[in-house]
Amino acid sequence: MLEKTTRMNYLYDFYQSLLTPKQQSYMYLYYLDDYSLGEIAEEYDVSRQAVYDNIKRTETMLEEYEEKLLLLEKFQQRIKLLNHMKDLMKEDSLSKTELLQVISELEKLD
């Protein structure tokens, strides 16, 4: 569950501007403020089922955006490559060739 929450938080960060204000609000309250479905339903004077349906639809939309745009995947690849570069820089025998290769991979991501 924690892994899903973390993924949804990242997807929300990347794609929130593509959501309606209501979708943004429900996702923010549910995933970032840790509100329950009942608390959100009470806040908006709707049923728990309506909140649940909206959140599930929005989750699906966020996953579809990621399938097409790959912003989260590229972000994760960038972090991995940057960490690899840091590790290379710490080594006594710095391989410039390997470092240039990592830089090249970073450039390809954009």
C-alpha positions, -999 to 999 in steps of 0.1 A, spaced: 0 0 0 28 24 8 44 18 -26 11 26 -43 7 57 -22 42 69 -31 36 62 -68 3 81 -67 19 110 -50 46 112 -77 20 109 -105 -1 136 -88 29 159 -86 37 154 -123 1 155 -137 -20 174 -113 -24 203 -138 -42 179 -161 -69 171 -135 -101 190 -127 -102 210 -94 -124 184 -78 -100 156 -88 -71 175 -75 -88 182 -42 -99 145 -37 -65 132 -46 -47 157 -24 -69 150 6 -68 112 2 -31 107 -7 -13 137 8 -34 147 38 -44 111 45 -81 118 48 -104 88 48 -131 84 21 -157 92 48 -139 124 58 -137 136 22 -174 126 16 -184 147 46 -163 176 35 -180 177 1 -214 165 11 -213 135 -12 -214 97 -6 -183 77 2 -190 57 -30 -188 89 -51 -155 98 -35 -142 63 -41 -153 62 -77 -137 96 -84 -104 86 -68 -103 53 -87 -111 71 -120 -84 97 -113 -59 70 -104 -66 53 -138 -62 87 -156 -29 93 -139 -16 59 -149 -27 65 -185 -10 99 -186 22 82 -173 19 55 -200 19 82 -227 42 109 -213 66 88 -191 74 118 -168 78 96 -137 98 69 -155 122 95 -169 125 112 -135 134 78 -119 160 71 -146 175 106 -141 178 100 -104 194 66 -110 219 80 -135 228 109 -112 234 86 -83 257 65 -106 276 96 -116 281 105 -79 294 70 -72 318 73 -102 331 106 -88 338 90 -55 360 63 -70 398 67 -69 402 56 -105 377 79 -121 367 66 -155 360 96 -178 347 73 -205 321 58 -181 312 92 -168 307 105 -204 285 75 -211 263 83 -181 261 120 -192 251 108 -227 223 86 -213 211 116 -193 210 137 -224 189 111 -242 162 113 -216 151 147 -227 
